[in-house]
């Protein structure tokens, strides 16, 4: 809708603002009111309609990690949460992991991101995708809000490491948060086998802090509930992986749009009709 000119005001010319842009009125010049076109970000505001997930996933490739690694642990620790969570999954025979044993089964669940509690977090990614370099769109769920946030897998693990009781074989991967995430940081998911005892563990090793969230509602809300939700996610992930091992789902496959949605078999959200979707809420 155009503005109403004040008496005596003249427009040198009028032009149509292209679709997808909004008009911001300049207050510096009242003699000739100028129109400054500002490109609209289609995902800037919360929306009731579900967003185009395929378009958002494809857009993640142009987003960068949202923090400076030189200013994060282990170089800088002030202001960062550092967490390490562990659960025992069982035992194999001593020695390197068995081809079809517990380590292989647990590693497959981790690679597929099948260990998350769908009431807290779901994920979407493009198929097929290598592990390193895979962009994933995480869908955090809190009350009626659905927060869509990007992460990128930046490291894959398959190494022999000295553990507290002797040598360990460790497999897994790590992701880092991208621009627009509510958090900044890195999470590493590991399956570790003690080669002497055969003990197998699932470990979460993470450092994180709140992102520089511009929206005051999301900033205050994350300040109150973010850490609690984060710790709840860690506990649920450990237990869910352990619970899924006896009857693991098949390898996740793509839907018609080429996207993999995990965890496999997650029930539909009962409150889907009233969801408020926020894409990249940490901007």
C-alpha positions as CSV (number, residue, x, y, z in Angstrom):
1,X,0.0,0.0,0.0
2,X,1.5,3.4,-1.0
3,X,1.9,6.3,1.5
4,X,-0.3,9.4,1.6
5,X,1.7,12.5,0.5
6,X,1.6,15.6,2.7
7,X,0.4,18.8,1.1
8,X,3.0,20.4,-1.1
9,X,5.0,17.2,-1.6
10,X,5.9,16.3,-5.1
11,X,7.1,13.0,-6.5
12,X,9.7,13.3,-9.1
13,X,8.7,9.8,-10.4
14,X,7.0,6.7,-9.2
15,X,8.2,3.1,-9.7
16,X,6.9,-0.3,-8.9
17,X,8.7,-2.1,-6.1
18,X,9.4,-5.7,-7.3
19,X,7.5,-8.5,-5.7
20,X,9.4,-10.0,-2.8
21,X,10.7,-6.6,-1.6
22,X,9.3,-4.3,1.1
23,X,9.3,-0.5,1.2
24,X,11.1,1.4,4.0
25,X,10.4,5.1,4.2
26,X,13.4,7.4,4.5
27,X,12.9,10.0,7.3
28,X,16.0,12.1,6.4
29,X,14.5,13.9,3.4
30,X,10.9,15.2,3.9
31,X,11.0,17.3,0.8
32,X,11.1,14.4,-1.5
33,X,10.1,11.1,0.2
34,X,12.3,8.4,-1.0
35,X,11.6,4.7,-1.2
36,X,14.4,2.4,-0.3
37,X,13.7,-1.2,-1.4
38,X,14.8,-3.8,1.0
39,X,14.8,-7.4,-0.1
40,X,12.5,-9.6,2.0
41,X,13.9,-12.8,3.6
42,X,11.0,-15.3,3.1
43,X,12.0,-17.0,6.3
44,X,12.6,-14.0,8.5
45,X,9.3,-14.1,10.5
46,X,7.6,-17.1,12.2
47,X,4.9,-18.7,10.0
48,X,2.1,-21.2,10.5
49,X,2.7,-22.8,7.1
50,X,5.4,-25.5,7.0
51,X,8.4,-24.2,5.0
52,X,9.9,-25.8,1.9
53,X,12.4,-28.1,3.6
54,X,14.1,-29.1,0.3
55,X,14.9,-25.4,-0.5
56,X,16.2,-24.8,3.0
57,X,18.4,-27.9,3.0
58,X,19.9,-26.9,-0.4
59,X,20.5,-23.4,1.0
60,X,22.6,-24.7,3.9
61,X,25.6,-25.2,1.5
62,X,26.0,-21.4,1.4
63,X,26.0,-21.0,5.2
64,X,29.2,-20.8,7.3
65,X,30.0,-22.2,10.7
66,X,28.7,-19.5,13.1
67,X,31.7,-19.1,15.4
68,X,35.5,-18.8,15.3
69,X,37.2,-22.1,16.2
70,X,40.2,-20.1,17.5
71,X,37.9,-18.6,20.1
72,X,36.4,-21.9,21.2
73,X,37.5,-24.8,23.3
74,X,40.2,-25.9,23.8
75,X,41.7,-22.5,23.0
76,X,39.1,-20.5,24.9
77,X,36.9,-22.0,27.6
78,X,35.3,-19.0,29.3
79,X,31.6,-18.6,28.4
80,X,31.4,-22.1,26.9
81,X,29.5,-25.2,28.2
82,X,31.7,-28.3,27.9
83,X,29.8,-31.6,28.2
84,X,30.8,-35.3,28.1
85,X,28.1,-38.0,28.4
86,X,28.6,-41.7,28.3
87,X,26.5,-44.9,28.3
88,X,27.6,-48.5,28.2
89,X,26.1,-50.4,25.3
90,X,27.4,-53.9,26.0
91,X,30.4,-56.0,25.2
92,X,32.1,-57.7,22.2
93,X,35.0,-60.1,22.3
94,X,38.3,-58.3,23.0
95,X,40.1,-57.0,20.0
96,X,39.1,-54.9,17.0
97,X,35.3,-54.5,16.4
98,X,33.5,-57.5,14.9
99,X,32.3,-57.0,11.3
100,X,28.6,-57.5,12.3
101,X,28.9,-56.9,16.0
102,X,27.7,-54.3,18.5
103,X,30.1,-51.5,17.3
104,X,28.9,-51.8,13.7
105,X,25.3,-51.8,14.7
106,X,25.7,-48.8,17.0
107,X,27.8,-46.9,14.4
108,X,25.1,-47.4,11.7
109,X,22.5,-45.9,14.1
110,X,24.8,-42.9,14.8
111,X,25.6,-42.4,11.1
112,X,21.8,-42.3,10.3
113,X,21.1,-39.9,13.2
114,X,18.6,-42.4,14.5
115,X,19.3,-41.8,18.2
116,X,17.4,-38.6,18.7
117,X,14.1,-38.3,20.6
118,X,11.6,-37.1,18.0
119,X,9.7,-35.1,20.6
120,X,12.8,-32.9,21.0
121,X,14.6,-33.0,17.7
122,X,14.3,-34.4,14.2
123,X,16.6,-34.0,11.2
124,X,16.4,-33.7,7.4
125,X,19.2,-34.1,4.9
126,X,19.7,-34.6,1.2
127,X,20.2,-38.2,-0.1
128,X,22.7,-39.5,-1.0
129,X,25.2,-37.8,1.1
130,X,28.7,-38.5,2.3
131,X,29.3,-38.2,6.0
132,X,31.8,-35.4,6.0
133,X,30.3,-32.3,4.4
134,X,26.7,-33.4,4.9
135,X,24.4,-30.5,5.7
136,X,21.6,-31.4,8.1
137,X,18.6,-29.3,9.0
138,X,17.7,-29.9,12.6
139,X,14.1,-29.4,13.7
140,X,14.1,-28.4,17.3
141,X,10.7,-28.7,19.0
142,X,9.6,-26.6,21.9
143,X,5.9,-26.1,22.8
144,X,4.2,-25.0,19.5
145,X,7.4,-23.7,18.0
146,X,9.4,-25.6,15.4
147,X,13.0,-24.2,15.1
148,X,14.7,-25.1,11.8
149,X,18.5,-24.9,12.2
150,X,21.5,-25.9,10.1
151,X,24.6,-28.0,11.0
152,X,27.4,-29.5,9.0
153,X,29.3,-32.7,9.6
154,X,33.0,-31.6,9.5
155,X,34.9,-34.6,10.8
156,X,34.6,-38.4,10.7
157,X,36.3,-40.6,13.2
158,X,37.9,-44.0,12.8
159,X,41.0,-44.1,15.0
160,X,43.0,-46.0,17.6
161,X,43.1,-44.0,20.8
162,X,44.6,-44.6,24.3
163,X,41.8,-44.9,26.8
164,X,41.7,-45.0,30.6
165,X,42.0,-48.8,30.5
166,X,44.1,-49.3,27.4
167,X,43.7,-48.9,23.6
168,X,40.3,-48.1,22.2
169,X,38.9,-48.1,18.7
170,X,36.7,-45.0,18.2
171,X,34.3,-44.4,15.3
172,X,31.8,-41.6,14.8
173,X,31.6,-38.0,13.6
174,X,31.2,-34.4,14.6
175,X,29.1,-31.6,13.4
176,X,29.3,-27.8,13.8
177,X,26.5,-25.2,14.0
178,X,25.8,-22.9,11.0
179,X,24.7,-19.3,10.7
180,X,21.1,-19.1,12.1
181,X,21.5,-21.8,14.7
182,X,20.3,-20.9,18.3
183,X,23.7,-22.2,19.5
184,X,27.3,-22.1,18.6
185,X,29.5,-25.1,19.0
186,X,30.5,-28.6,18.1
187,X,29.0,-32.0,19.0
188,X,30.9,-35.2,18.6
189,X,29.2,-38.6,18.7
190,X,31.4,-41.6,19.3
191,X,31.2,-45.3,19.5
192,X,34.2,-46.5,21.5
193,X,35.4,-50.1,22.1
194,X,38.0,-51.0,24.7
195,X,40.2,-53.5,22.9
196,X,41.3,-55.2,26.1
197,X,37.9,-55.8,27.8
198,X,35.5,-55.6,24.8
199,X,33.4,-52.9,26.5
200,X,31.5,-50.7,24.0
201,X,30.3,-47.2,24.9
202,X,28.3,-44.4,23.2
203,X,29.7,-41.0,24.0
204,X,28.7,-37.4,23.4
205,X,31.4,-34.9,23.6
206,X,30.3,-31.2,23.1
207,X,31.1,-27.6,23.6
208,X,28.4,-24.9,23.1
209,X,27.1,-21.5,24.0
210,X,24.1,-19.4,23.1
211,X,24.3,-17.7,19.7
212,X,23.8,-14.0,19.3
213,X,20.1,-14.2,18.9
214,X,18.5,-11.0,17.6
215,X,14.9,-11.8,18.3
216,X,14.3,-10.7,21.9
217,X,11.6,-13.4,22.5
218,X,13.8,-16.2,21.3
219,X,16.8,-14.8,23.1
220,X,15.0,-14.6,26.5
221,X,13.3,-18.0,25.9
222,X,16.6,-19.7,25.1
223,X,18.2,-18.2,28.1
224,X,15.5,-19.7,30.3
225,X,15.0,-23.1,28.6
226,X,17.9,-23.7,26.3
227,X,20.4,-25.3,28.7
228,X,17.7,-27.5,30.3
229,X,16.5,-28.7,26.9
230,X,20.1,-29.3,25.8
231,X,20.8,-31.6,28.8
232,X,17.5,-33.3,28.3
233,X,18.5,-34.1,24.7
234,X,21.8,-35.6,25.8
235,X,20.2,-37.9,28.3
236,X,17.5,-39.0,25.8
237,X,20.0,-39.6,23.1
238,X,22.1,-42.0,25.2
239,X,19.0,-44.0,26.3
240,X,17.4,-44.0,22.8
241,X,20.5,-45.4,21.1
242,X,20.7,-48.2,23.7
243,X,17.0,-49.0,23.3
244,X,17.1,-49.1,19.5
245,X,20.1,-51.5,19.3
246,X,18.1,-54.8,19.8
247,X,15.7,-53.9,16.9
248,X,17.4,-51.3,14.7
249,X,15.5,-49.7,11.8
250,X,16.7,-50.3,8.3
251,X,19.0,-47.9,6.6
252,X,17.1,-44.6,6.2
253,X,16.0,-43.8,2.7
254,X,14.8,-40.7,0.9
255,X,11.2,-39.5,0.4
256,X,9.8,-38.3,-2.9
257,X,11.6,-35.0,-2.5
258,X,15.0,-36.6,-2.1
259,X,15.2,-35.8,1.6
260,X,15.9,-38.3,4.4
261,X,13.8,-37.7,7.5
262,X,15.1,-39.1,10.7
263,X,14.6,-40.7,13.2
264,X,12.9,-43.4,11.1
265,X,9.4,-44.3,12.2
266,X,8.8,-41.1,14.2
267,X,5.1,-40.6,14.7
268,X,3.4,-37.5,13.1
269,X,3.2,-34.5,15.4
270,X,-0.3,-34.3,16.9
271,X,-0.1,-30.5,17.1
272,X,1.0,-30.1,13.4
273,X,-2.0,-28.0,12.5
274,X,-0.9,-25.3,15.1
275,X,2.9,-25.4,14.6
276,X,4.7,-22.1,14.4
277,X,7.8,-22.6,12.1
278,X,10.9,-20.4,12.6
279,X,13.7,-20.9,10.1
280,X,17.3,-20.0,11.3
281,X,16.0,-18.5,14.6
282,X,19.5,-17.6,15.8
283,X,20.0,-14.7,13.3
